[in-house]
Amino acid sequence: MTHSLALGIDVGTSGVRVAALGEDLEVVTVTKAAMDLSRGPRNDPAVWLAALSEALSGMFQAIDPGSVTSICVDGTSGTVLALDDAARPLGHALMYNDTVDDPSIPKAIAAVAPRQSAAHGASSALARCISLQTRTGVARIAHQADWIAEQLAGKPVPSDESNALKTGYDPIARTWPDWMPATGMDTALLPDVVATGTMTGATCGAFGLPKGIPIVAGVSDGCASFLATGASSPGDGVTALGTTLTLKLLSDKPIFAPEFGIYSHRIGDQWLAGGASNSGGEALAAHFPPDEIASLSARIDPEVSTGLDYYPLPRTGERFPVNDPDLESRVDPRPETREEFLKGLLEGIAAIEKLGFERLAGLGGPKLTSIRTVGGGASNRTWTRMRTRMLNTPEAPVASGEAAAGSARIAWGFVKDRA
């Protein structure tokens, strides 16, 4: 008996991952393919396609392609490329972290874009699109996720509300806004946009897939990573404990606070908002190597507070939940033992996390009702217990750490909505 599966495709900066999910939303298998940089740079669409083909080939050695019921693609947020009238890429893409050299572009955006728009700055996707439209022969512009889905469909497909956010799309009015032409952007070059979870096309038979499998509008890679954890209701939060501390909260209303770097991605009728602190793993690494953190953590009692009031930062400046470019790291007074010092640092980062979720709630978001943790710090159980005690919020299990699994969940949502 062949079981039905949904596929999620995650196109990242270093490779492509494909996840197959069963009807119970459990990951059946994941295949990966690194970007082959001997073929070209990371922003070469041909390199993306080669990795996609390899990852799908590996998947179809593990599952029957005929069992696939739907497919969803996520890509790096803000990566865009120009296409000619034959749908061929015109040169390399501009990646999510590329900035435009022409200072008149962000200036033109700033002159007309609302304060809460995610399109501000020289590194916004809109700025990159304005730059791309000057390439000779450009017929349209696509986001990375759109273009990958287009290769599966064999024809252009609409974009989604998440990937379009930083290109200037208005997720509340659900349209490209009237102010965009005043920036110099030819909006006729931009894709149509549909809600996440909408069918945008069907497979054409490429990459070993049968024809006619529904392709579903997805989200950016960051949103896909959030959904992969299993978070699905307003009040569900996910903390990424990596080099920095990143918080995301699912909300029933949008939260926009650009002064804290907070924007809301629309995912159907829900909103995903978040902020990123400069605190986190890098701030810990300034004082402790990883092996010492592990050994000392095992001796720490997470139920008893040190009474220390630390705000650990790797360098001067903070952006969220406090917006202060001059904020200094606060890691004094120093206790007598290394163990107590580490405990104070862990408490300090946990306090920043608590303040972050309180900030999101204060800006109109829901109260935190559950917390899931991803990233390197998630393995530190002492820290996790310390954080859940301070947050006064139950810890929830992480279904998957693969962004591709989040996209596969969207694909399953389409199937179940249609049933």
N, C-alpha and C positions, 0 to 999 in steps of 0.2 A: 504494500500500500504506500502510495506517495503522499507525504504530508505537505500541506500548503506552507509556504514560506514567504516572508517579505524580505526584500533586500534593501539595505541602506548603504550608500556609497559616500565615503568621506574623502574629499580631496584636500589634503593638507599641504604644508610647506615642504615636507620631506618625502611624502609618498601618498599612495592611495590605499585605503582600507575598505573592505567590503564585509558587512555583517549580515548573516542570515538569521532571522528570528522566526520561531514557531508561533502558533496561535496563542500560546501561553505567554508570549513576549520574552521567553527565555532564549538566550543566544545559542544557536545550534553550532555555528562555526564562524570564524573570522579569518579572512585571508588578507595579506599585505603585500605591497610591492613598493620598493623604494624608487624615488625619482632617479633615473639613470642620467647622471650629469655628464657622462661622456657623449650623450646625444645633444646636449645643449644646456642652457641655464635653467633654473627653477621657474622662470617666468615664460618659458617656451611652451606653448600649448601642445606641441608635438611630444614633449617630454611627459606632459600630463596624460596624453592619450596612450603612450606606451605603458605607463604605470597602470592605467585603468585596464588595459587589455590583459596585462600580466595578472593583476589581482582578480579579475573576473575568470580568467583561465584557471587559476588556482581554486577559486570557489567551485567551478563546475567539475573539478576533480573530486570534490567532496559532496556535492549535492546534485540532484537532477535539475537541469535548467527548466524542465517542464513543471516543476513544483512551485515556481516563482509566480506569485499572484499580483505583486505590485512592487514598484521601485521608487525610491526617493533619494535625492542627491543633496549633500551639503558641500559648501566650499568656503574658502577663507574669506572672511567678511571684508568687502571693499576691493577685492581683486577684480579688475575689469579688463576687457580686451576689445579692440576694434576689428570689425569684419567688413569684407568687401561685399559686392552684390552677389557673389557666388558662395557666400558664407565662409570664405577663407580668412583666417587671421591675418591682419596687417601688422606684421612685426610681432614683437613680444608683448605680453600683457604687462600692465602696470599692477604691481602687487599691493597687498593690503598696507604695507609699510612704506611704499614709495611716496615721495613728496614731489610736487611740481616745482620747477625752477622759476617760472614766471610769477613774480610777486603780484602782478595785476589780477591773477585768477582768484586767489583767496580774498583779495581786497574787493573784487566785484561781488563775490558771494556774501561777504560781511555787510555789504551795503544794502542788501535786500532780504537776506534770509532771516527768519525769526530767530530770536535768541536761543530757543529750545531745539532748533534743528541740529541734526547730527552731521550736516553737510559743511560745517565751518572748518576752515584751516587748509593749509597747503597739503595735508596728508589725507584729506577727505576723499571719498570715492567720487564725489561730484567734481572736485578739482581735477582729479585724474581723467574723468570723462571729458571735461572741457579741453584738456590737453590732447586727449586721444582724437577728438573730432577734427583736429587739424591735419591728421595723416591723410595723404593722398589716396583717394578712392574709397574712403570710409562710407559704408552704407548703413551700418547700425553698430550699436555698442551692446555688449552682453556682460553680465557678471559671470564669474568662473563657474558657479553651480549651474547657471542657465545653459552655458555652452556645453558642459559635460552632458547634461540632460538632452541637449540638442543632438549630440552624437549618438545617443541611444535611440532617439526618435527618428533621426534622419531628416529632420526639418526643424525650423525655429520653434521654440516654446516660450511661453510667458515666464517672467521672473516671479519671485515671491516677495512678500512684504518685509521679510527679515533682511534678505540680501540687498533690497532696494533702499533700506533705511538711510545708510550713509551716502547714498547717491542723491538724497534730497527728498525722497518719497515722504508724503505726509500720511502716517499710519492711522491718524484719527479720521481725516477726511477720506482716506483710502484713494488717493490720487496723486499724480505729479502736480505740485502746486503751481499757482499762477505766477509766482515770483521768479521761477527758474529761468525763463527766457531772458530776463534782465541781467542774468549773470554772464550771458554769452553762450549758454548751453542751447544747442538745437535739440529740443525735447523730442522731435520726431525720430531721432536716432535711438532713443531709449526704448527698452522693451515694455510691453504691456505687463501689468502686475496683477497677480491674483492672490487670494488668501492661501496661506500654508494649508496643505492637505487637499487642495483642489487638483483634479486631474488635468494635466497640461498637454498630454500626448500619449503615445503608445510606442512600444519598441518596434523597430523596423526590421529586426532580424540580425543586427550587427552584434559583434562581440560574443557570439555563441548563444545569444538569447533568442527564444522563440518570438515570432511576431505577435503584436497585439497586447503585450503586457502593459497595464496602465502605469504611466509615469506621473508622480505626484509632486506638486510644488513643495519645496523643503524650507530650510532655514540656513542661517550662517553656521559655521562650524562651532562657535561658542554656544549657540542655542542648542545645537544638536547634542553637544556634550552634556548640557544640563538635562535634557530630556532622557538621555541614555541612563541616567541614574535612577529613573523611576519617579522622579518628582513630577507631579501632575496637577496639584490643587493649589489654589491661592493660599499663601502662607508657607508653602514648601520652600525651603532654602537650601542652597548648595554652597559650601565653602571650599575653595581650592587653596590648599596649603602647599604652595610651591615657593619659588623664589620670592614672589610677592603674595599678598593675601587678597584673594578675589572673592567677592560675595555676589550671589545672584538670588533673587527672590521672585517667585511667581505671584502675580498680582491680578486682581480683577479690574484694575484701572491703570492707566499709564502713569509713569513717574518720569518727569523730565527736570533735571537739575544740572545743567551744563557746568555750573561752577564746581561741581563735584565729579564731573565726568560721567554723569548718570543719564542714560537714554533708555527708552523702552522699546524692545522688539515686540511686534505684534505676532502672536501665534494663535491664529483663529480669533476667538473671543477673549483670550487671555493675553497678559503682557508679562514680559520677562525684563526685569530691571536689575541693575547691578552696579557695583562700584569696586574700585581696586585701590588698596592701600599699598604704600611703599614698604610697609612692614612685612614680615614673613620670614621665609627660610634664609634669605640673604642677611637679614638682621641677626639671626641666630648664628650664622656661619662666621660672623665677625668676631665671635667670642668662643665658639665651640666647634670642634670637628664632628662629623656625623657619628663616629663610633663612640665618642664621649657622650653625646646627647643620648644615644641609646642606652648606654650603661648607667648613666646617672638617672635617667627617667625611670628606670626599673626600681630605684630606691626612693622615689618621690611619692608622698601621700597626696593625691589630687583633691582630697576632701578638706584639707586644711589650708587656709590662705596664709601667705607670707606677710601680708600687710604692706608690701612694697607697691609703689605706684609708678611702674615703668611704662615708657612709650618707646619701644625699641625700633630704631630706624637704621638702615645701612648707611645713610648719608643725610645731609640737611634737606628738608623739604617733605611735605606730605600733601596728598591730593584728596583723600577720602579715608575716613569720615570727617576729617578736619582738612580744610583747604588752606594750607599755610606754607608757601614756598620757603619760608625762613624757619620752620619748626626744626628744632634740634632734637636729636635722639636723647631720651631721658632714661639712663640706666644707673643712676646713683640714688641712694647710697649703696655701696657694695657690701653684701653680707660676708660672714667669715668663711663660708664654704662654697666651693664651686657648685655643689648640688643645690644649695639654696639660691645661688645666683641664677642658675638655669631655670629653676622653678619660677623665680621672679620674672624672667624674660618670657617664659611660656604663659604665665598669667597676664603679662602686659599685652601680648599679642591676642590672647583670648578676650581681654577687655576691649581692644580695638575692634575685634569682630563683633562683640556685643553692641558697641556704640554704632557700628556700621549698620546693623539690622535695625537698631532704634532710629537711626537717621532715615533709612528707607521708609520705615513706618511713619515717621514724623513728616515725611514729604508726601504722604497720601497712600502708601502701601499698606498691606495687611500686617498684622502682628505675626511674627515667626511662630509656626506651629510644629515644624519638624526640621531637622537638620541632617543633611547628608554631606560627607566629606570625601574629597578626591585630592589627588596630588601626593607628593612624597610624605608630607606630614600626617597623612591619614593613617599610616601604620603605627604611629605613636599612640598607644592606647591610654597611657597616662595623660597625655595632652588632651585626647578626645574626651576623657571623663572630666577633666578640669573644665573644658570648654562647655560641655553640655550642662554641667552644674552651674556655671556662670550665666549661660543663656537661659537656664531653666526650661529647656526644650528637649524633647526626646530625640535620641539619635535614630535615624532610619537607615536601613540597609541600602547600599548602592547596588543597583541591578547590574550596571555595566559602566566601565570607564571608557568605552569606545564611542566616539562621536557617531560612527557609522550605525551603531545600535540605536541611537536617538533618531536618526533618519529612518531607520527601519520601523520604529514605533509609529512615525508619521504615516508611513506606507500602510501599516496595518490599520491605522485609524480610518483611512480612506476605504479599505475593504469592508470594515465593520459598519461604517456609516452607510455603505451602499447595500449591505445585506438586508 
